[in-house]
Amino acid sequence: MAWSDGLAYWTEGDTAYVSLVFTWRIHDARKIALWQRALGRKVVAGGPGLFKPKLKAMISDLAEVRSDYAEAVTRHNSLATFASRGCPVGCAFCIVPKMEGAKFTLLPDFTPRPILCDNNLSALPFDYQEHIVRKYTDAGVPLKDANSGFEPRTFTEDVYRLWKPLNQGPWRFAYDDMPEGGDVQRTMRMLESEPQKKKRVYVLVGNEPFSDCMMRIRQVIEGGCEPHVQPEMPLDAIRKEPVVKFDWDRQTLTDVARWANGWVWKKVPFEQYDRSRRS
């Protein structure tokens, strides 16, 4: 189930298509566009990585920028699909509401595939969640990964019971800031009987002071879940460099992410983490 690392391209006849997910790969997208133009092809570009005017301007001299291409997600992973677009939560650090809308767009005729990429499954109308589960079940397609997962504030016992027979992958949800703590703790208690490796919590760091972010990571570990740390990124970053504010610096953001995402927390607390060690 390998992903494209945020940039995919393909050709159809005399047209080359470039799909950009991560804004910081815009320079690579330009190189592909230049190469395809040199081969005599027209270039069409699109994707979340081009959602802002300044990013579109960085490639519009080489490519026609379009907003949509059916099933473009399969060019990034052939096993991926969407049953809905958009998200009503409106997190400031997320491009989804800005690009796909703050209301859900339901796609009831979606094709079930093993990776479901919907932005917020538990916030969908419950009857539509039932539709998704039923469609997977009827098609006999296993759900290996609900990629973006569930929202703690809308994750209920009913949601858990509905998805449990289908979801073969980890239970994914996010812990973005301290005010979410109550909902996250409640969600972790609901999932208490699940093995730790099946509970993956996205923990945003850099958006609050160091002590608050580390407290959230510790709460995830103490709650029997696995943290996956994500430093806050500017929405229009053209280099893969995180936001640095509060009492953070870039090196500490990198260290915390490597300590958490490399499962080093299973061996030593962060205070004992040595970035120079290979194991």
N, C-alpha and C positions, 0 to 999 in steps of 0.2 A: 504494500500500500504506500509506495514511495510518492512523495510530492515533488513538485517542480522547483521548489525553493523560491516561489514568488514571481517567476517569470517563465512564460511559455510562448512558443511561436510555432506556427505551422503554415503550410502553403496550400492553396486551392487554385490550381491553374496558374494564372499570371498574377495572383494576389497573395501577399504574405500577411499573416495576421500576428500581432504581438499583443499578448495579454499580460498586464502588469498588476500584481497584487501589492507588492511592497514598494513604497515610494522611493526608497533608497536604491532600487535597482533601475532607476530611470536612465542612468548612464549606459548600462548594459543594453537596455531597450533601444537606445539610440544607435549603438554599435550594430545591433541586429538589423535595424531599419536601414542604416547606411549600406550594409552588406547586401540586403535584399534589393535595395534600389540599384546597386551596382550590377546586380544580376538581371536588371530590367523589369523587376516586379513592382507593382503598386503595393504600398504598405498601408494597412489599416491597424490602428492601435486602440486599446481600451482597457478597462479594468479599474478596480478600486484605487490602484496606484496613480491614476490620472484624474482623480476626482476634483482637484483644485485647478483653477485657471493657470497658475504659475507652472504647474506640472505639465498641463496640456501644452503650454507654450514652449516647453523644453523639447517637444518632439513633433509639434505641428508643422515644422518646416520640412519634415521628412515623411510624415504619415498623416492620413486622414484619421481624426480621432472620433470614434463612435461610442455610444453609451451602452450598447447591448449586442451580444452575440449569443444565440441560443446554445445552452449547454457548454458554455466556455469553461465551466469548472472541470469538465472531463478532460480538458487539455492540460490541466494541472494535476489531475489524478483521475484515471479512467474509472475508478470505483466510487467516485463521489457524486452526490446529488443534493438538490435543495427541494424541500416541500413548501417553503415559505421564504419570503424576503422581508427585510425591515426589522425594527425592534422599537417598542414604545418606551424603553427605559430612559434613553437620552443621556448616556454617560458622556461627559465632556471629552474624554480621551479616545472615544470610539467613532470611527467614520460611518458606521452602519446607518444610524438615523439620518445623517447628513446626505448620504449617497442613496440609500434604499428607502428612506422614509421613516417617520416616527410612528407609522401605523403599519400593521402587517399587510403584506400582499400574499394571499394564499394561492398555492399552485397545486390544486387537487389532482391534476393529471400527471404529476411528477412520476419519474421512473425510479422505483426503489433500487437502491444500490447499497453496498455494505457500509459506506461512509455517508452519514447524514450531516450536512453542514449548516443547518438552520441556526440562526443567531441566538434564539431564545425559545427553546421547546416548551418549557413549562408555562410560559406566559401566553402561548397560543390558546385560542378558545378550546375548551376541553373536548368538545365534540370533534374538532378538527384534529386534535391529538389522537383521538380514537380512530379517525379516518386514516391517519398516517400508519398507526400500528396495524390496523386491519389490512391496509394495502400491502405492507411488508409481509404479514402473515399469509395472506392469500397468494402472494407471488412466491412464497417459499424462499425469500431472500433474507439471509442473516444480517442483523445490524451489528457490525463489528465495532463501530465507533460513532457515537453521537458527538461530532467533532467540537462544536462550540458549547454544547451542553445545556444546562438548566440554570434557572435563576433562583437563588435561595429564597427570595421573598415570595415566590409563587410555587415553590416546590412543596407539595402537600402529600399526605398519605395516599390520596387518590391518584396523584400523578405517579408516585412511586409504584403503586400496585399495577397501574396500567403499563408502564414501560419495563418493569422488571422481567417479565417472561421473554421480552424481545431483545433487550439490551445485553449484548455479549461483551461489550467493551467496558472501559472505566466509566464511572459516574463522574461527569465533569461539571464543575460549577466554579464560580469566581468569588474571591474575597478581596474586594477592591479598596475598601476603606473601613475605618473603625466603626462608623455608624451601622455597617452591615453585620456587625458581630452577632447580634441576637438571632437573625435569620440564618446565618451560617452555622451557629451552634445548634440550632434546631434541626437543620438539614443533616448535620453530622450525626446527631442522635438518631434520626430516622434511618440512616445508612449504617448504623453501628454493627449490624450483623454481617455486612459486606467485608470481604478481605481488604486489607490496606491497599494492595496494589490495584484494586478496582475503584479507588476513590481518589481522583486527581483534582486538586484545587488550584486554579490559576490565582496566584497572589501578585497583585500589582505592587511594585515598589518604586520609591522615588517621588510618589505623589503625596506622601506624608512624611513627617520626621522619621529618622532612622529607628528610633525606639518603638514607634507605633507600627511600622512595617515589620520589624522583627517580632513584635508581639503577635501580629497576625500569623506570621509563619510558625511560631511556636504553638499557637492555638490549633493550627491545622495539624501539626505533628501530634500534639497531645490528644487531638480528637480522632486519632487513628487513621488519618488521611495522608496522602503524599502531596507536598507542595510543588507546584511548578511556577517558578518566579519569573515575572515579566517586568523589566524596567519600563517605566512610562516613556513612550516615544512621541516626538512631535508629529502631528498628523500630516505635515508636509515635509518630513525629513528627506533630504536628498543624500544624506550619509547616515549610516546606521549608528547614530550616536544618541543616547538617551537624554531625556530632560535631566538637568542637574539643578536641584534647588534644595531648600531647607538645609540640613546639615550633611547632605550627601556630597560625595565627589564621584567622578566617573569610575575610578578604580574600585571603590567600595561597591558601587552598583554591579560591576562586573564580578567581583568576588562573591557577593551574596547570591547572584544568579548561578554561578558555577558551583558554589557550595551546595545549594539547594537542588539544582537540576541534575547534578552529578551524583546525587544521593549520598554526598559526603556527610550530611546531617545524621545518617544512620551510624556513623563512626565517631564523629567528634562534633561538639558545639561550634558555632561560627567563631567564637573567640579563640579557638585553637586551630582554625583553618590556616593552612600554609599554602599559598598559591604556587610556590616554587616546587612543591612535591607533585610527582606524576601519579602517585597512587596513595 
